[in-house]
Amino acid sequence: MIEREPTFPIDPLFLERWSPRAFDGAEIPHDALMAMFEAARWAPSAFNAQPWRFLYARRGDEHWPRFLDLLIPWNQAWAKGAAALVFMLSDTLTETEWGGTQISHSHSFDAGAAWACLALQAAKLGYQAHGMSGIELDRARADLDVPERFRIEAAAAIGRPGDPATLPESLRAREAPSNRRALEEIVFHGRFPG
């Protein structure tokens, strides 16, 4: 297993959050899931537009089979063990002060901030949230009645980590928290390096 060590001191929560594929299959209490959405609700956004929207299904409810079926087969194979599936959307338009709408430059960025808050709150509660872009996007838009102005950003599987032996063999070796690029590979003082 990779030892996750920050270069500079940070809250341990950032290192505890990771994206497992093996989940224990247990149900998630409604209040725990709502606490994750509550954390997402308080994310920052440009002009306080709060463009994020979340559609969800919990294991065993009437929406679960449809949500699972909207993932590509690769993701279905492991996400079926999650406690909840969430589709994350962003509003591509923002309301103007004069009563109209305009294209939002930062809708995806802002929805990403909300997703990060959700994922960190999940980790704080002893769950993990694994984001994924492997979605049948056209089918999801139709099956979930997503209005045209909203972009389907990603989906997430949420649950308590489970036994890697439940995964297809090809995924078992990867079932551990991953490391990150070094700061000097992602942070530059001044201009982008040439």
VENLINKA-V125353 format. One record per pair of residues at least 4 apart in sequence whose ideal C-beta (glycine too) atoms are under 8 Angstrom apart, sorted by sequence separation. I is the first residue (numbers start at 1). J is the second residue. D is the distance in Angstrom with one decimal. If there is no record, write none. Layout:
i: (I/I)
j: (J/J)
d: (D/D)
This chain:
i: (6/10/12/13/28/29/30/31/32/33/34/35/36/37/38/39/45/57/60/63/64/65/66/67/71/72/73/75/76/95/96/106/107/108/109/110/111/112/113/114/115/116/117/118/119/120/121/123/136/137/138/139/140/146/162/167/168/171/181/182/183/188/10/28/45/58/59/71/95/96/122/123/135/141/167/181/188/45/57/58/79/95/96/104/122/123/140/146/43/45/56/57/69/94/122/164/165/6/68/71/93/94/164/167/6/41/43/57/93/94/119/57/93/94/119/4/56/57/68/92/93/118/141/164/40/55/68/92/119/140/91/94/40/71/90/92/137/91/115/37/68/70/90/135/67/90/37/135/67/90/135/64/90/133/134/89/132/133/33/59/88/131/132/59/131/132/33/58/59/131/132/58/88/130/57/88/129/130/30/56/57/129/130/56/129/28/56/128/27/28/55/56/127/128/27/54/55/86/127/128/27/54/127/128/25/54/55/126/53/54/52/53/122/52/53/119/52/53/115/118/51/52/115/51/51/112/115/49/111/51/86/88/108/83/107/49/108/49/47/46/82/87/33/33/79/51/79/87/23/28/49/22/25/27/28/51/93/21/24/26/75/87/89/92/21/23/25/46/49/52/91/92/22/23/46/51/52/75/91/92/23/46/50/51/74/75/90/45/49/71/89/90/52/72/89/46/52/71/72/89/90/46/50/54/71/72/88/89/45/70/71/87/88/44/70/88/43/87/88/45/87/88/44/45/70/86/43/70/85/86/43/85/85/86/41/43/70/84/85/40/43/70/84/40/42/82/83/84/82/83/40/66/82/83/39/40/66/79/81/39/78/75/37/39/40/81/36/39/75/38/71/36/70/81/35/36/67/36/55/78/35/78/36/55/77/32/36/78/32/53/28/59/17/17/17/18/14/17/13/16/20/19/21/13/18/19/20/13/17/19/19/36/33/28/28/26/23/25/26/24/21/23/24/23/24/25/23/24/22/23/24/22/20/22/20/22/22/22/22/21/21/21/22/21/20/18/18/19/18/15/4/2/1/2/4/7/8/1/2/7/2)
j: (10/14/16/17/32/33/34/35/36/37/38/39/40/41/42/43/49/61/64/67/68/69/70/71/75/76/77/79/80/99/100/110/111/112/113/114/115/116/117/118/119/120/121/122/123/124/125/127/140/141/142/143/144/150/166/171/172/175/185/186/187/192/15/33/50/63/64/76/100/101/127/128/140/146/172/186/193/51/63/64/85/101/102/110/128/129/146/152/50/52/63/64/76/101/129/171/172/14/76/79/101/102/172/175/15/50/52/66/102/103/128/67/103/104/129/15/67/68/79/103/104/129/152/175/52/67/80/104/131/152/104/107/54/85/104/107/152/107/131/54/85/87/107/152/85/108/56/154/87/110/155/85/111/154/155/111/154/155/56/82/111/154/155/83/155/156/58/83/84/156/157/84/114/156/84/115/156/157/58/84/85/157/158/85/158/58/86/158/58/59/86/87/158/159/59/86/87/118/159/160/60/87/160/161/59/88/89/160/88/89/88/89/158/89/90/156/90/91/153/156/90/91/154/91/92/153/156/91/153/94/129/131/151/127/151/94/153/95/94/94/130/135/83/84/130/104/132/140/78/83/104/78/81/83/84/107/149/78/81/83/132/144/146/149/79/81/83/104/107/110/149/150/81/82/105/110/111/134/150/151/83/106/110/111/134/135/150/106/110/132/150/151/114/134/151/109/115/134/135/152/153/110/114/118/135/136/152/153/110/135/136/152/153/110/136/154/110/154/155/113/155/156/113/114/139/155/113/140/155/156/114/156/157/158/114/116/143/157/158/114/117/144/158/115/117/157/158/159/158/159/117/143/159/160/117/118/144/157/159/118/157/155/118/120/121/162/118/121/157/121/155/121/155/166/121/122/155/125/144/167/125/168/127/146/168/125/129/171/127/150/127/159/119/120/122/123/120/123/120/123/128/128/130/123/128/129/130/124/128/130/131/158/158/158/159/159/157/159/160/159/157/159/160/160/161/162/161/162/161/162/163/162/161/163/162/164/165/166/167/167/171/174/175/175/175/176/177/178/178/177/177/176/176/177/179/182/183/177/178/183/179)
d: (4.9/5.1/5.8/6.5/5.4/7.2/6.1/6.3/7.1/6.8/6.1/6.7/6.7/6.4/7.3/8.0/5.2/5.8/6.3/5.7/6.2/6.1/6.6/7.7/4.1/7.1/6.6/5.1/6.1/7.8/4.8/5.2/6.3/6.3/6.9/6.8/6.4/6.5/6.7/6.4/6.3/6.3/6.3/6.4/6.7/6.4/6.5/7.0/5.8/6.4/6.6/5.6/5.5/5.3/5.9/4.2/7.7/6.4/4.3/7.7/5.1/6.1/7.3/5.2/5.2/7.9/5.9/4.9/7.7/6.4/4.2/6.2/5.5/4.6/5.2/5.4/5.7/6.4/3.6/6.8/6.5/5.9/5.5/7.9/6.0/7.8/7.0/6.2/7.9/7.7/7.9/4.6/7.4/6.6/4.4/7.8/7.0/7.6/5.8/5.8/4.3/6.0/4.8/6.3/6.7/7.6/7.1/7.2/6.8/7.8/7.9/4.0/6.3/4.3/4.4/4.6/7.8/7.9/6.6/6.5/6.0/6.2/6.3/4.0/6.5/8.0/6.0/5.8/7.2/5.6/6.7/7.6/7.0/7.6/7.9/5.3/5.7/5.9/6.5/6.0/6.4/7.6/4.0/6.6/4.2/5.5/8.0/7.3/7.1/6.8/5.3/7.2/3.8/5.3/7.9/7.2/6.3/7.8/7.0/7.0/6.0/5.1/5.4/5.2/7.3/6.9/6.9/6.8/6.8/4.8/7.1/5.1/7.6/6.3/6.8/5.7/4.8/4.9/7.6/5.7/5.2/7.2/7.8/6.7/4.6/6.3/4.6/7.3/6.7/7.4/7.0/7.4/5.8/7.1/5.3/5.5/4.4/7.7/6.2/7.4/6.2/7.2/5.7/5.6/7.4/5.9/7.0/6.5/7.7/7.4/6.7/4.3/5.8/7.1/7.4/7.5/5.9/7.0/7.6/7.5/4.6/7.9/7.1/4.0/7.8/7.5/7.2/7.3/5.2/7.0/7.8/7.9/6.8/7.4/6.8/4.6/6.1/7.4/6.3/7.7/7.8/7.4/8.0/5.6/7.7/6.0/7.4/6.4/8.0/3.7/6.5/7.1/5.0/5.7/5.3/4.4/5.1/4.0/7.1/6.1/5.2/6.5/6.3/5.5/7.8/3.9/7.8/7.3/7.7/6.6/6.2/6.8/6.6/4.7/7.4/5.3/4.3/4.5/5.7/5.5/6.7/4.4/7.5/6.0/6.0/7.9/6.7/7.4/6.9/7.1/4.5/5.2/4.0/4.0/6.5/7.8/7.6/6.2/6.8/5.6/5.5/6.1/8.0/7.9/6.0/6.5/7.7/6.2/3.9/6.1/7.3/6.3/4.8/7.4/5.2/5.2/7.1/7.9/6.9/6.9/5.1/6.7/5.8/7.8/5.9/6.4/4.2/4.6/6.4/4.6/4.0/7.3/5.9/6.5/7.5/7.4/6.3/7.6/7.6/4.1/4.7/7.5/4.4/7.0/6.6/3.7/5.9/6.9/5.9/3.8/4.8/6.1/4.2/7.1/4.5/4.1/8.0/4.1/6.8/5.9/7.6/7.7/6.8/7.0/7.5/6.0/4.8/3.5/7.7/7.6/6.3/4.7/7.6/6.2/6.1/5.2/7.9/7.3/5.6/5.7/6.5/7.3/7.6/7.9/5.8/5.6/7.3/6.3/7.0/6.4/6.9/8.0/5.8/5.7/7.6/7.9/7.5/4.0/5.9/5.1/5.1/6.8/6.4/6.0/6.2/7.5/6.2/6.1/7.0/4.0/6.7/7.1/7.2/6.6/6.6/7.0/6.8/7.5/6.1/6.5/8.0/3.6/4.8/6.5/6.9/6.5/6.7/3.7/6.3/4.7/7.5/4.4/4.6/6.0/7.6/4.8/7.9/5.4/5.1/5.7/5.5/7.7/5.5/6.1/6.4/7.9/3.8/7.9/7.0/7.7/5.7/6.1/4.7/6.3/6.4/7.3/8.0/7.4/6.5/5.5/5.0)
